[in-house]
Amino acid sequence: MSDLLSLIANVGFPIAVAAYLLTRIESRLEDLTVAVYEVREALISNINDNSIHHRSNQAI
């Protein structure tokens, strides 16, 4: 019985900490994924706007 408690104390705590940290990191990764997608869309929009603006200036 003592060995079981020792095993839980030695292994259980690191597992609990790892699970806690993984759940926190997962939510942050989701936030970063959304931010990267928004930056990508802004860059595409900016490139398209500049391309249209550049073409209209060439026509003048």
Contact map, one row per residue, 1 for C-alpha under 8 A:
111110000000000000000000000000000000000000000000000000000000
111111000000000000000000000000000000000000000000000000000000
111111100000000000000000000000000000000000000000000000000000
111111110000000000000000000000000000000000000000000000000000
111111111000000000000000000000000000000000000000000000000000
011111111100000000000000000000000000000000000000000000000000
001111111111000000000000000000000000000000000000000000000000
000111111111100000000000000000000000000000000000000000000000
000011111111100000000000000000000000000000000000000000000000
000001111111110000000000000000000000000000000000000000000000
000000111111111000000000000000000000000000000000000000000000
000000111111111100000000000000000000000000000000000000000000
000000011111111110000000000000000000000000000000000000000000
000000000111111111000000000000000000000000000000000000000000
000000000011111111100000000000000000000000000000000000000000
000000000001111111110000000000000000000000000000000000000000
000000000000111111111000000000000000000000000000000000000000
000000000000011111111100000000000000000000000000000000000000
000000000000001111111110000000000000000000000000000000000000
000000000000000111111111000000000000000000000000000000000000
000000000000000011111111100000000000000000000000000000000000
000000000000000001111111110000000000000000000000000000000000
000000000000000000111111111000000000000000000000000000000000
000000000000000000011111111100000000000000000000000000000000
000000000000000000001111111110000000000000000000000000000000
000000000000000000000111111111000000000000000000000000000000
000000000000000000000011111111100000000000000000000000000000
000000000000000000000001111111110000000000000000000000000000
000000000000000000000000111111111000000000000000000000000000
000000000000000000000000011111111100000000000000000000000000
000000000000000000000000001111111110000000000000000000000000
000000000000000000000000000111111111000000000000000000000000
000000000000000000000000000011111111100000000000000000000000
000000000000000000000000000001111111110000000000000000000000
000000000000000000000000000000111111111000000000000000000000
000000000000000000000000000000011111111100000000000000000000
000000000000000000000000000000001111111110000000000000000000
000000000000000000000000000000000111111111000000000000000000
000000000000000000000000000000000011111111100000000000000000
000000000000000000000000000000000001111111110000000000000000
000000000000000000000000000000000000111111111000000000000000
000000000000000000000000000000000000011111111100000000000000
000000000000000000000000000000000000001111111110000000000000
000000000000000000000000000000000000000111111111000000000000
000000000000000000000000000000000000000011111111100000000000
000000000000000000000000000000000000000001111111110000000000
000000000000000000000000000000000000000000111111111000000000
000000000000000000000000000000000000000000011111111100000000
000000000000000000000000000000000000000000001111111110000000
000000000000000000000000000000000000000000000111111111000000
000000000000000000000000000000000000000000000011111111100000
000000000000000000000000000000000000000000000001111111110000
000000000000000000000000000000000000000000000000111111111000
000000000000000000000000000000000000000000000000011111111100
000000000000000000000000000000000000000000000000001111111110
000000000000000000000000000000000000000000000000000111111111
000000000000000000000000000000000000000000000000000011111111
000000000000000000000000000000000000000000000000000001111111
000000000000000000000000000000000000000000000000000000111111
000000000000000000000000000000000000000000000000000000011111
